[in-house]
Amino acid sequence: MWTRSFTLYLGARAVSLLGDAMMPVASALAIGRFYGIAGVGYVLALWTASAVLVMLFGGVVADRIGARRLMIGADLLRVGTQAAVAVAFLDGAPPYALLLTTAFLSGIGAGLFEPCVNGMVPLVAKDPQRANATLKIAEAITQLAGPALAGVLIVVAGPVFIYTADAATFLVSAVCLLLVRVVVPRTEPSNVLSDLRRGWEEFKARSWMWSVILVWVFWGVLVIGPSVPLSSQVIGADYGWVMAALGLGTVLGGLVAIRLRPRRPLAAGAVALSGYVAVPLTVALGPPLPLLMAGHLLGGCALAFWSVMWSTSVQTQVAPDVVNRVNAYQVAGSVAGMAVGQALAGPVTALVEPRAFMLGSALVTAGVVAALLLIRPVRRLGREPQEAADRSISLPAGSPT
């Protein structure tokens, strides 16, 4: 697995993910200081929405010109947006219109980048599960260090330094990707609409995939989307340390995923995901900091294991020549609910006390796990590639869909 290309790809992802891990805490504290929780929520929602809007086209372009090239371009776009925000903070409160504009452009960069992430793994590593688990550990280490580092640097160095550092991480990522050498699968000449249609046909032919995404929309709206704005408000100054515990849990989940190879990966991942209930539940109950961190440790481990099982299933069950397009559909669906949840984070506090909302998020998470396990194609999907002929599904009564 440790080829030159995989090592460079891992380096690109690790340094970029460190910047990403710092940003939620930095944004919540820096933007929230001037524009409040609603201001943070709208910026995050616009970022997510713009990412979703371009993801489908990002998958098409990636299958045409190669994922690596598109990822480099997306990184360079985000170098510019983060540098612009850093400069704006030099004068104190940056114009909110600028924050929205850069969030929109940065989201476009993310939307072009994300469909390529899964597609690159089989090109740089022969063992996708080990590679995904290793990448998840790298992501977890950055989540461990990033939030705590952001919490310290926002006080010591201020937002200018943090946004400048984030721009630098995207630049380093682009350089590492430039040095990666991969063979791009050849594709037949076609137009954009036919490429989108082919990706959609491949996506909808896999009922295990689209059924998970349907369930995930509800989770994005009611759990993941509002999580950062509401949790940061409830937890306060200890938020960075709690997010660091979540990162440590992700490290442990990645290590487990390296060793454990379940016969039915999505079923095993769904069972593990039940541990994430501890994240919103501990925020809602407000226990002492050690228990709060323990809940996030468990949740990080659970989410990491699910993530590796999901990514590996997508990479092994989808043909290389269409994997980026299919990734675009599944990623766009996954994060669409997040945009709605982020936008609602501010207004919902006027109707529901944040702790009460987080308690509801815990119940929704339990419902998501139950729904995943009740859907037969999800529960029965094995490790070996299968034909994309499983075109129908009967969803259980009472499921989130």
Secondary structure, 3 states (H helix, E strand, C coil): CCCHHHHHHHHHHHHHHHHHHHHHHHHHHHHHHHHHHHHHHHHHHHHHHHHHHHHHHHHHHHHHHCHHHHHHHHHHHHHHHHHHHHHHHHHCCCCHHHHHHHHHHHHHHHHHHHHHHHHHHHHHCCCHHHHHHHHHHHHHHHHHHHHHHHHHHHHHCCHHHHHHHHHHHHHHHHHHHHHCCCCCCCCCCCCHHHHHHHHHHHHHCCHHHHHHHHHHHHHHHHHHHHHHHHHHHHHHHHHHHHHHHHHHHHHHHHHHHHHCCCCCHHHHHHHHHHHHHHHHHHHHHCCCHHHHHHHHHHHHHHHHHHHHHHHHHHHHHCCCCCHHHHHHHHHHHHHHHHHHHHHHHHHHCCCCCHHHHHHHHHHHHHHHHHHHHHCHHHHHCCCCCCCCCCCCCCCCCCCCC
